[in-house]
Amino acid sequence: MRTMKKYLALALALLLCLSALWGCGKKDPQSEDEDQTPQTDETLPEGDPVVTLSDTLECCDGERTLRFIRNEDGSWSWRDDLDFPLDNTYVSQLLTTVSAMQNMETVSIGEDDDEDLGLDDEDKYVSASNEKGETVTWYLGDKDSEGRYYARIAGDENYTVYLAPAELTEQISRSIYDMMLLPQLPAIAPDRIRSITIDIPAGTFRLQQDSEGRWFAGDTNVTQKAEMFIASLAQPTLVSCLDYKPSDGALPLCGLEPYAARVTVSYLNTVDTEQDFVLTAGSARGEYYCVTIGEDPTIYLMDAAAVKPLLAFTQ
């Protein structure tokens, strides 16, 4: 019982620190250089430990592992790649749920029922630790009829079983790509466009507008296609990340090597400086298309309605 109190005190102290930090803050990549199971510090002093910061947060649903680390400015980064543009909103939501785990309801079970609930394994877990290496870990088992995980605290010799918050189930099963802060694309008004160059398998051509507002590709009138494409530039948006820092083999699989079409739009930005917007379109993925933006190698998904006006020039 003394051990149980020790870990509950640690959990409470860690979660209070997590709460104080909230305001600061297809393939799934995995780290290949370390064991997936978190280590719980069994040498913690008796009584309430002094916990000053909560610096790491890690969770696993048995298939996906997410690891986050707190930066000096209070923001959070994906530990497996600190350059990844992580949307801290998702981490804040997870922290809220982890904080709620200190008030989980207990479940009455028989002496040997922990194995029946999946709590005998340690491949699913939520873990938080501070700069001193003090760690609190909840191991997760099966789910109840409402989709909530059964949980136990690592090191609890009494094997008290809890029901985790319902929100945890979805939050720890997200791909890290679903947590990316997507780049904002420029909204280009028709009167700000200076030139449009389109590269397709058949060749390269530049769209030119005559005095009557008609668009031509050489001697061919392409006004209807051009106007549909220009309309799509009014508010282009990305749906999600498909592959961050993709390997060379990913480009052919996404129809980006060779690509279906690439467009370069030269336009005047808000300070009347000319710059280029480059969109490369690949193959379809359901209701979306694989695309890249400028020199960014990341493969994104874009709504088909925004890409089809560009692909119309390949027909």
C-alpha positions in Angstrom: 0.0 0.0 0.0 2.9 2.3 0.7 4.2 1.8 -2.8 0.7 2.6 -4.2 0.6 5.9 -2.2 4.0 6.7 -3.5 3.0 6.4 -7.1 -0.3 8.1 -6.7 1.6 11.0 -5.1 4.0 11.1 -8.0 1.2 11.0 -10.5 -0.6 13.9 -8.9 2.6 16.0 -8.7 3.4 15.3 -12.3 0.0 16.1 -13.5 -0.2 19.4 -11.6 3.0 20.4 -13.4 1.4 19.3 -16.7 -1.6 21.5 -16.0 0.6 24.5 -15.4 2.2 24.0 -18.8 -1.0 23.9 -20.9 -0.9 27.5 -21.8 2.7 27.2 -23.1 2.2 25.0 -25.1 -0.4 5.5 -45.3 2.6 5.0 -42.9 3.4 5.9 -39.3 7.0 6.7 -38.6 8.5 5.0 -35.6 11.9 5.4 -33.8 14.0 2.3 -34.5 16.9 2.9 -32.0 15.2 2.2 -28.7 12.8 0.0 -26.8 9.2 1.1 -27.1 8.3 0.3 -23.5 8.9 3.2 -21.0 11.1 2.6 -17.9 9.6 3.4 -14.6 12.0 4.7 -11.9 11.8 2.3 -9.0 14.3 4.2 -6.9 12.1 7.3 -6.1 12.3 8.5 -2.5 9.4 7.7 -0.2 6.9 10.5 0.3 6.0 13.2 -2.2 8.8 13.9 -4.7 9.6 17.4 -5.6 8.7 17.7 -9.3 9.5 21.0 -10.9 8.9 20.4 -14.6 7.2 17.8 -16.8 9.4 17.4 -19.8 8.3 14.4 -21.8 5.1 12.8 -22.7 4.8 9.4 -24.4 2.0 7.1 -25.4 1.3 4.0 -27.4 -1.8 2.2 -28.5 0.1 -1.0 -29.3 0.7 0.1 -32.9 1.5 3.8 -33.0 4.0 5.4 -30.5 4.0 9.1 -30.0 6.8 10.9 -28.1 6.8 14.5 -27.2 9.4 16.7 -25.4 8.9 20.1 -23.9 11.2 22.9 -25.2 12.7 25.7 -23.2 10.1 28.1 -24.4 7.3 25.9 -23.1 6.2 24.6 -26.6 6.3 20.9 -27.4 8.1 19.0 -30.2 7.9 15.5 -31.7 10.9 13.8 -30.1 11.6 11.6 -33.1 12.2 14.7 -35.3 12.5 18.0 -33.6 12.1 19.8 -37.0 8.6 18.4 -37.5 6.0 21.2 -37.5 3.9 19.9 -34.6 0.6 21.5 -33.9 0.7 22.0 -30.1 -3.1 22.0 -29.9 -3.1 18.2 -30.1 -0.5 17.9 -27.3 -2.6 20.3 -25.1 -5.6 18.1 -25.7 -3.7 15.0 -24.7 -2.3 16.8 -21.6 -5.9 17.7 -20.6 -6.8 14.0 -20.8 -3.7 12.8 -18.9 -4.5 15.3 -16.2 -8.0 13.8 -15.9 -6.4 10.4 -15.4 -5.7 11.3 -11.8 -9.4 11.0 -11.2 -10.1 7.8 -13.1 -12.9 5.5 -11.7 -11.8 2.2 -10.3 -13.1 -1.1 -11.5 -13.7 -4.1 -9.2 -12.2 -7.3 -10.6 -11.3 -10.8 -9.5 -7.8 -11.8 -8.4 -6.8 -13.1 -11.8 -8.9 -10.8 -14.1 -6.0 -8.4 -14.9 -4.8 -10.8 -17.6 -8.3 -11.1 -19.0 -8.5 -7.3 -19.3 -5.2 -7.2 -21.2 -3.3 -5.5 -18.3 -0.7 -8.3 -18.1 1.0 -6.8 -21.2 2.9 -3.5 -21.3 2.7 -2.6 -25.0 0.0 0.0 -24.5 0.7 2.9 -22.2 0.8 6.6 -21.3 3.9 7.9 -19.6 5.1 11.3 -18.3 8.4 12.2 -16.8 10.3 15.3 -15.5 13.8 16.6 -15.9 14.9 14.5 -12.9 13.9 11.3 -14.6 10.9 10.7 -12.3 8.3 8.9 -14.3 4.6 8.0 -13.9 3.3 5.4 -16.3 -0.2 4.0 -16.9 -0.4 0.6 -18.7 -3.5 0.2 -20.8 -5.3 -3.0 -21.5 -8.5 -3.9 -23.4 -11.4 -1.5 -23.9 -14.8 -1.7 -22.3 -18.1 -1.6 -24.2 -17.8 2.2 -24.5 -14.3 2.1 -26.0 -12.5 3.2 -22.8 -9.2 1.6 -21.9 -8.8 -0.4 -18.7 -5.6 1.0 -17.0 -3.3 0.3 -14.1 -0.4 2.4 -12.6 3.1 0.9 -13.1 4.5 -0.2 -9.9 1.2 -0.6 -8.1 1.5 -3.9 -6.3 -2.2 -3.9 -5.6 -3.0 -4.0 -9.3 -5.9 -1.5 -8.9 -7.7 -1.3 -12.2 -9.2 2.0 -13.6 -11.2 3.1 -16.6 -9.3 5.8 -18.6 -11.1 8.8 -20.1 -12.9 8.1 -23.3 -10.9 10.8 -25.1 -7.7 9.0 -24.6 -8.6 6.2 -27.0 -8.7 8.5 -30.1 -5.9 10.8 -29.0 -3.2 8.1 -28.6 -4.2 6.4 -31.9 -3.5 9.4 -34.1 -0.7 9.3 -36.7 1.9 12.0 -36.1 1.1 13.2 -39.6 -2.4 14.1 -38.4 -0.8 16.4 -35.9 1.2 18.4 -38.4 0.8 22.2 -38.6 0.1 22.5 -42.3 1.6 25.4 -44.3 -0.8 28.2 -45.2 -0.9 28.7 -49.0 -1.2 32.1 -50.6 -4.6 33.3 -51.7 -4.0 34.7 -55.2 -6.5 37.1 -56.7 -6.9 37.1 -60.5 -5.8 40.7 -60.9 -2.5 39.9 -59.0 -1.4 37.2 -61.5 1.5 38.2 -63.8 2.2 34.9 -65.5 1.2 31.2 -65.5 3.6 28.4 -66.7 2.4 24.8 -66.8 4.6 21.7 -67.2 2.8 18.5 -68.3 4.2 15.3 -69.8 3.4 16.6 -73.3 5.6 19.7 -72.8 5.7 23.2 -71.2 3.6 26.2 -72.2 3.0 29.7 -70.8 -0.5 31.1 -70.5 -0.9 34.6 -71.9 -3.9 37.0 -71.6 -4.9 39.3 -74.4 -6.5 42.7 -74.2 -9.9 41.2 -74.1 -9.1 39.1 -71.1 -8.9 35.8 -73.0 -6.2 33.3 -72.1 -4.1 31.6 -74.7 -1.5 28.8 -74.7 0.3 29.7 -77.9 -2.4 30.0 -80.5 -4.9 27.9 -78.5 -7.7 29.6 -76.6 -7.7 28.1 -73.1 -9.9 30.7 -71.4 -12.3 28.3 -69.9 -9.7 26.1 -68.4 -7.6 29.0 -67.3 -10.5 30.7 -65.5 -11.4 27.5 -63.6 -7.8 27.1 -62.5 -7.4 30.8 -61.5 -10.6 30.5 -59.4 -9.0 27.6 -57.5 -6.1 29.9 -56.5 -8.5 32.2 -54.6 -8.1 30.1 -51.4 -6.0 26.9 -51.9 -5.7 24.7 -48.9 -4.0 21.4 -47.9 -6.0 18.6 -46.3 -3.3 16.7 -44.6 0.2 15.4 -44.7 0.7 12.1 -46.5 4.5 11.6 -46.1 7.0 13.9 -44.2 10.6 13.7 -45.6 9.6 11.0 -48.0 12.1 8.5 -49.4 12.8 8.5 -53.2 10.6 5.5 -53.6 7.5 7.4 -52.3 7.4 9.8 -55.2 6.6 7.3 -58.0 4.0 5.7 -55.7 2.3 9.0 -55.4 2.5 9.9 -59.1 5.0 12.6 -58.5 7.9 11.1 -60.4 7.1 11.7 -63.1 4.4 14.2 -62.0 1.1 14.7 -63.7 1.4 18.5 -63.9 3.3 21.3 -62.3 2.3 25.0 -62.4 4.3 28.1 -61.6 2.2 31.2 -60.9 4.0 34.5 -60.7 2.0 37.0 -58.8 2.2 40.2 -56.7 1.9 39.6 -53.0 0.4 42.0 -50.4 3.4 44.3 -50.5 3.5 44.3 -54.4 6.6 42.1 -54.6 6.5 39.5 -57.3 6.9 35.9 -56.2 6.2 32.4 -57.4 3.7 29.8 -56.2 4.6 26.3 -57.4 2.2 23.4 -57.2 3.1 19.9 -58.4 0.2 17.4 -58.7 0.5 13.6 -58.7 -2.0 10.8 -58.5 -5.4 10.6 -56.9 -6.0 9.1 -53.4 -9.7 8.8 -53.1 -11.2 12.3 -52.9 -7.8 13.9 -52.8 -4.6 14.3 -54.9 -1.0 13.9 -53.9 0.8 17.2 -54.2 4.0 19.0 -53.2 4.4 22.8 -52.7 7.5 24.7 -53.9 10.7 23.1 -52.8 9.2 21.5 -49.8 9.7 17.7 -50.2 6.7 16.8 -48.0 3.9 15.0 -49.8 0.5 16.5 -48.9 -3.1 15.7 -49.9 -5.2 18.4 -51.5 -8.9 18.3 -52.3 -9.6 17.0 -55.8 -11.7 20.1 -56.6 -8.6 22.3 -56.2 -6.4 20.0 -58.4 -8.6 19.0 -61.2 -8.6 22.5 -62.9 -4.9 22.1 -63.3 -5.1 18.6 -64.6 -7.6 19.7 -67.2 -4.6 21.1 -69.1 -3.3 17.6 -69.6 -6.4 16.5 -71.5 
